[in-house]
Amino acid sequence: MKYVCQYSLIRFMPFPETGEFANVGVVLHCPKLNLFKYKLTRQTKRVDSFFHRADLSILKMSLKWASLELEAIESLSADTVYKNVFNNLSERQGTLVHFSKPYTAMSEAPLELLSDKFDFYVNHSFATKEYAEQIMERELRILLKENLYKNISFKKQSLGVSPLKVTLPLVAEGNSGILGVIKPLFLGHDIADKAYDHFLHWHARIAELLNKDVIQPKQLLLATRGAKVNTGEHAEVYNYAISRFHELDVNITESDNTDSILIFAKNVGNPLHI
């Protein structure tokens, strides 16, 4: 049986003047089951890095008071109280921690729904390495579209022949064949081992494309992005990956180096300038 549930996002907004906020939790109400539950993040590093000028102690104190308030509400039993309190929470504004408007969802397992919403909105469960590279690809497409002449076009294309066939997001092709390839490469995974596995995956594919003469080294540009805090094991993996790609003699730049990317893109097909 599916139950009607309402949920609201718990948001931390240290600077109301800008309207910027970070999701720090989810509160859920299921009237049919007389259920009121919440989840608050314990990871303050991500939120603190976003609001770099906010005092971390303010965030921790705000989360503590929000937890005490929600814990008190959770201990109540009357559904009418739950409903009134839930609506009042979502209407309250102007505080460091406030609540979004209520959303409605149907679920057979409300507690699982709470966890799913928390993972999505707070832990960003959708933000896998594939998703990160999709964002990088979108950024590159916008950059190229706004700065290139109409006769230069980068499109998604599969290169090579079976069993070696690699789909690359930004390929420029002319009458003589491949002119240039730009590959966004995300190596900023939370766990360094995952970044290393992702590097190995693409290093093997690119090496094979080069060995089979599908593309030439100078026809490829890797636009890379590492971890936001690129130290320790993350830095070790990132630097090792870059050194191994340099051995393949391909072009490499960081994804935010737009000048290098545009220089490469505008000179595709001209080996004297790439």
Backbone torsions as a table, in degrees:
resi	resn	phi	psi	omega
1	MET	NA	133.4	179.1
2	LYS	-94.2	141.3	-178.4
3	TYR	-114.4	146.9	175.2
4	VAL	-78.2	124.4	-179.6
5	CYS	-124.3	146.8	171.2
6	GLN	-115.0	140.0	175.7
7	TYR	-138.2	151.8	179.7
8	SER	-133.4	143.9	179.9
9	LEU	-87.9	132.6	177.9
10	ILE	-90.9	124.9	-171.4
11	ARG	-122.8	140.1	175.9
12	PHE	-103.9	121.9	-177.7
13	MET	-132.0	88.6	-177.0
14	PRO	-72.9	-23.9	-178.7
15	PHE	-123.2	83.5	-178.9
16	PRO	-56.7	-23.5	-178.3
17	GLU	-61.1	-31.5	-177.0
18	THR	-95.4	-18.0	-178.4
19	GLY	77.0	5.4	-179.8
20	GLU	-80.4	142.2	178.9
21	PHE	-147.4	164.4	173.9
22	ALA	-126.8	134.7	176.7
23	ASN	-72.0	125.9	-178.4
24	VAL	-120.6	-1.9	179.6
25	GLY	-179.6	177.9	179.0
26	VAL	-139.9	138.2	174.2
27	VAL	-118.0	138.6	-174.0
28	LEU	-130.2	141.7	178.4
29	HIS	-132.6	126.5	177.3
30	CYS	-122.2	97.2	-173.5
31	PRO	-57.2	-41.9	-175.7
32	LYS	-60.3	-34.4	-178.9
33	LEU	-98.8	2.9	-177.8
34	ASN	53.5	45.3	-172.0
35	LEU	-112.6	131.6	174.4
36	PHE	-136.5	114.5	-177.9
37	LYS	-136.8	160.6	178.2
38	TYR	-147.8	160.7	172.4
39	LYS	-137.0	130.5	177.2
40	LEU	-119.2	143.5	180.0
41	THR	-68.9	149.1	171.9
42	ARG	-109.3	-4.3	-179.0
43	GLN	-95.6	103.8	-176.2
44	THR	-94.2	-10.9	-174.5
45	LYS	-62.3	-45.3	-177.8
46	ARG	-63.1	-45.2	-178.5
47	VAL	-67.0	-40.6	-179.3
48	ASP	-64.7	-38.0	180.0
49	SER	-69.5	-28.7	178.1
50	PHE	-71.6	-47.0	177.1
51	PHE	-99.1	72.5	-170.7
52	HIS	-65.4	-16.3	179.6
53	ARG	-99.6	-0.5	178.7
54	ALA	-84.7	150.6	178.4
55	ASP	-79.3	122.7	-178.4
56	LEU	-58.4	-33.3	-179.7
57	SER	-64.3	-30.4	178.1
58	ILE	-66.9	-42.6	178.6
59	LEU	-62.1	-48.4	-178.6
60	LYS	-62.1	-40.5	179.2
61	MET	-67.8	-39.4	179.1
62	SER	-63.4	-41.7	178.1
63	LEU	-65.8	-37.4	179.9
64	LYS	-64.2	-47.0	-179.2
65	TRP	-67.1	-37.2	177.1
66	ALA	-63.1	-41.2	179.2
67	SER	-63.1	-42.9	179.5
68	LEU	-63.6	-41.5	-179.8
69	GLU	-65.5	-46.1	-178.3
70	LEU	-70.0	-34.0	176.9
71	GLU	-63.5	-37.8	178.2
72	ALA	-66.5	-41.5	178.3
73	ILE	-65.3	-40.1	-178.1
74	GLU	-61.6	-28.6	-177.8
75	SER	-79.0	-11.3	178.5
76	LEU	-73.5	162.2	-177.0
77	SER	-121.2	-24.9	-175.1
78	ALA	-75.2	126.7	-177.8
79	ASP	-63.5	-35.5	179.9
80	THR	-64.4	-36.3	177.1
81	VAL	-66.5	-45.5	177.7
82	TYR	-53.4	-50.7	-175.1
83	LYS	-61.9	-45.8	-178.8
84	ASN	-64.9	-43.8	180.0
85	VAL	-64.1	-43.1	-179.3
86	PHE	-59.4	-46.0	179.1
87	ASN	-64.9	-39.8	179.3
88	ASN	-65.3	-36.3	178.7
89	LEU	-61.3	-46.8	-176.4
90	SER	-70.2	-19.8	179.8
91	GLU	-89.9	-13.2	-176.7
92	ARG	-78.4	127.2	180.0
93	GLN	-130.8	172.5	173.7
94	GLY	86.1	0.9	178.4
95	THR	-106.3	165.4	179.9
96	LEU	-62.8	-37.9	174.8
97	VAL	-112.6	119.6	176.4
98	HIS	-135.2	179.9	-169.8
99	PHE	-124.1	141.9	179.0
100	SER	-72.4	171.3	172.3
101	LYS	-61.9	152.1	-179.2
102	PRO	-71.3	141.1	173.4
103	TYR	-111.5	153.4	-178.2
104	THR	-114.7	138.5	177.5
105	ALA	-147.8	151.5	176.4
106	MET	-100.8	136.6	-179.3
107	SER	-154.3	141.8	172.8
108	GLU	-79.3	-21.6	-177.8
109	ALA	-133.3	86.9	-176.3
110	PRO	-56.1	-36.6	-179.7
111	LEU	-67.4	-34.3	175.2
112	GLU	-68.6	-37.4	176.7
113	LEU	-60.7	-43.0	178.2
114	LEU	-59.2	-45.9	179.9
115	SER	-64.4	-40.9	179.8
116	ASP	-63.0	-44.5	-179.6
117	LYS	-66.5	-37.8	178.0
118	PHE	-64.1	-46.2	179.6
119	ASP	-61.9	-37.8	-177.4
120	PHE	-73.3	-55.0	-171.7
121	TYR	-81.7	-28.8	-176.5
122	VAL	-102.6	-47.8	-177.5
123	ASN	-89.6	-5.6	178.5
124	HIS	54.5	53.1	-177.4
125	SER	-61.9	-20.8	179.8
126	PHE	-75.6	-17.3	-171.4
127	ALA	-83.7	66.0	176.2
128	THR	-79.4	175.5	177.9
129	LYS	-61.3	-35.0	178.3
130	GLU	-64.2	-41.7	180.0
131	TYR	-66.0	-41.7	178.9
132	ALA	-59.7	-41.3	179.1
133	GLU	-71.3	-28.8	174.1
134	GLN	-64.4	-39.8	177.3
135	ILE	-64.6	-44.2	178.2
136	MET	-61.2	-42.1	178.8
137	GLU	-61.3	-42.8	179.1
138	ARG	-62.9	-41.3	178.4
139	GLU	-62.5	-42.0	-179.9
140	LEU	-67.2	-39.5	178.8
141	ARG	-61.1	-43.3	179.2
142	ILE	-64.1	-44.3	179.2
143	LEU	-58.8	-47.4	-178.1
144	LEU	-67.5	-41.1	-178.7
145	LYS	-63.3	-37.5	-176.3
146	GLU	-81.2	-14.9	-172.0
147	ASN	-124.1	-9.5	-176.9
148	LEU	-100.7	156.0	173.9
149	TYR	-71.1	158.2	-174.6
150	LYS	-64.2	-24.2	-177.0
151	ASN	-82.3	-0.8	175.0
152	ILE	-110.5	117.9	-175.7
153	SER	-133.2	127.1	176.1
154	PHE	-105.7	124.0	-177.2
155	LYS	-131.9	159.5	175.5
156	LYS	-68.9	134.9	-176.1
157	GLN	-156.7	146.2	175.0
158	SER	-92.5	127.4	-179.0
159	LEU	-111.1	150.3	179.6
160	GLY	91.5	-178.5	178.3
161	VAL	-127.0	156.7	-179.2
162	SER	-59.1	138.8	7.6
163	PRO	-85.6	-5.5	177.6
164	LEU	-96.0	99.1	177.4
165	LYS	-137.2	117.6	-173.9
166	VAL	-118.5	125.6	176.9
167	THR	-89.2	123.4	-180.0
168	LEU	-119.4	143.0	-169.7
169	PRO	-77.9	-26.9	-172.8
170	LEU	-134.0	94.7	-177.5
171	VAL	-124.7	128.8	175.0
172	ALA	-105.0	130.0	-176.3
173	GLU	-129.4	141.8	177.7
174	GLY	-126.1	-168.7	-178.5
175	ASN	-63.5	-28.6	-177.6
176	SER	-91.0	0.6	-179.9
177	GLY	118.9	-149.5	-178.0
178	ILE	-68.6	130.1	177.4
179	LEU	-99.7	-39.3	-178.2
180	GLY	-169.7	153.3	-179.5
181	VAL	-135.6	132.7	173.4
182	ILE	-117.3	124.3	-178.6
183	LYS	-119.8	111.3	171.8
184	PRO	-70.3	136.2	-177.7
185	LEU	-133.5	112.8	-179.1
186	PHE	-94.2	123.1	178.9
187	LEU	-128.3	35.7	-176.9
188	GLY	-110.2	31.6	-178.4
189	HIS	-61.4	150.8	178.7
190	ASP	-60.7	-35.7	179.5
191	ILE	-106.0	125.0	-174.9
192	ALA	-59.4	-35.1	179.9
193	ASP	-60.7	-35.0	179.5
194	LYS	-68.7	-38.5	176.3
195	ALA	-63.1	-39.2	179.8
196	TYR	-65.6	-43.7	178.4
197	ASP	-62.0	-39.9	-179.7
198	HIS	-67.0	-38.8	175.5
199	PHE	-60.5	-48.3	-179.1
200	LEU	-58.8	-41.2	-179.0
201	HIS	-58.2	-49.4	-175.7
202	TRP	-81.5	-28.0	176.1
203	HIS	-64.0	-42.7	179.1
204	ALA	-63.9	-43.2	-179.2
205	ARG	-65.5	-45.4	-178.5
206	ILE	-67.2	-40.2	178.3
207	ALA	-59.7	-39.8	179.3
208	GLU	-68.7	-40.3	177.0
209	LEU	-60.6	-38.5	178.6
210	LEU	-71.8	-42.4	180.0
211	ASN	-63.0	-33.5	-179.9
212	LYS	-87.5	4.0	-179.9
213	ASP	59.5	28.1	174.9
214	VAL	-68.9	-40.2	172.3
215	ILE	-136.2	160.1	175.5
216	GLN	-98.2	151.4	-175.4
217	PRO	-51.2	-44.6	-175.5
218	LYS	-77.6	-2.8	174.8
219	GLN	-86.9	-5.8	-175.8
220	LEU	-113.5	133.9	172.0
221	LEU	-120.5	123.2	173.2
222	LEU	-94.8	122.1	175.7
223	ALA	-103.6	104.3	-168.9
224	THR	-101.8	157.2	175.0
225	ARG	-145.2	126.1	179.1
226	GLY	-99.4	-167.7	179.5
227	ALA	-69.4	152.4	179.0
228	LYS	-60.0	-41.8	174.4
229	VAL	-107.9	90.9	-170.6
230	ASN	-91.9	74.2	179.8
231	THR	-130.8	171.1	176.1
232	GLY	59.8	-135.3	-178.0
233	GLU	-63.0	-34.6	179.6
234	HIS	-62.2	-44.5	179.0
235	ALA	-66.2	-39.2	-179.9
236	GLU	-61.7	-45.9	179.1
237	VAL	-65.5	-45.7	-177.9
238	TYR	-61.4	-47.6	-178.3
239	ASN	-65.7	-37.6	177.7
240	TYR	-64.6	-43.5	179.6
241	ALA	-60.8	-45.3	-179.5
242	ILE	-62.5	-41.5	179.8
243	SER	-64.3	-38.0	179.2
244	ARG	-69.6	-36.1	176.9
245	PHE	-70.4	-33.9	176.4
246	HIS	-62.0	-33.2	177.6
247	GLU	-62.3	-25.5	177.8
248	LEU	-81.8	-6.1	176.9
249	ASP	67.2	26.7	176.3
250	VAL	-90.0	164.6	176.9
251	ASN	-78.9	139.0	-179.3
252	ILE	-137.5	135.1	173.1
253	THR	-150.5	161.2	175.2
254	GLU	-77.4	148.9	-171.1
255	SER	-65.5	-20.0	178.1
256	ASP	-91.7	2.6	175.8
257	ASN	-87.5	76.3	-173.3
258	THR	-64.6	-31.5	179.9
259	ASP	-61.7	-46.9	-179.8
260	SER	-64.2	-39.5	-179.5
261	ILE	-64.7	-43.7	-178.8
262	LEU	-70.6	-35.6	175.9
263	ILE	-61.0	-45.1	177.6
264	PHE	-61.6	-49.4	-174.4
265	ALA	-63.3	-38.2	-177.4
266	LYS	-74.5	-16.3	-177.8
267	ASN	-111.9	16.8	178.7
268	VAL	-60.4	140.8	179.4
269	GLY	89.1	-7.9	178.8
270	ASN	-116.5	92.6	-173.1
271	PRO	-63.6	-16.2	179.5
272	LEU	-74.6	-20.0	-175.3
273	HIS	-111.6	-17.6	-178.9
274	ILE	-79.4	NA	NA
